[in-house]
Amino acid sequence: MEQVEKYAVAHLGHTGLRVTEEGVVCKSPDGNEVLIPGKTVICAVGQRAVRA
């Protein structure tokens, strides 16, 4: 995580909607569409354990 924090910005809680030439258009946690500018997109997803 140190390298990620050093070289990248993590946008937690956002939902990616579309990739454009300017960056990624996302839905923010408060429901607004925002453009996160960039040249490279890294998509990191995870799962939660089923605890039932």
N, C-alpha and C positions, 0 to 999 in steps of 0.2 A: 504494500500500500504506500510505502514511502515514495517509490518511483512514480506511482500514479499521481500522488499529491504534488510531486515535483514537476511533472510534465503535462498533466491533464487536469481538467475540471470535471468533476462528477456531478451530474444533474439527477439526483435521486427523486423518485416519485413521479417522473415525467413519463408520458406515453408518446412514443414516436408515431407521427402521423404520415409524414412523407419526407423524402430526401430531395433537396434541391441543389442547384449549383452553389448556392450561398451557404448551405448547412442543412440542419434538420429542423423541420417544423414539428413542434411537440405541443401536447396539451399539458399544462402545468398542473400541480396538485390543486390549485384554486380554480381550475377550469378554463383558464385563458390559453389561447394559442400563442406560442412564442417561437421565434426563430433563434436557434442556437447556432451561431455562425461557426464554420470550421471547414477544413480541407479533408479531414479524416474522421470517419465515424467508427466508433467501437461500440458494439452492442453487447452488453453483459447482462445476462438474464439468469435467474435462479429459480429454485423451487422450494416450497415449504413442505416439510414432512407431514404425512397424514398421521395424526396422532389418535385417531378414533379407535 
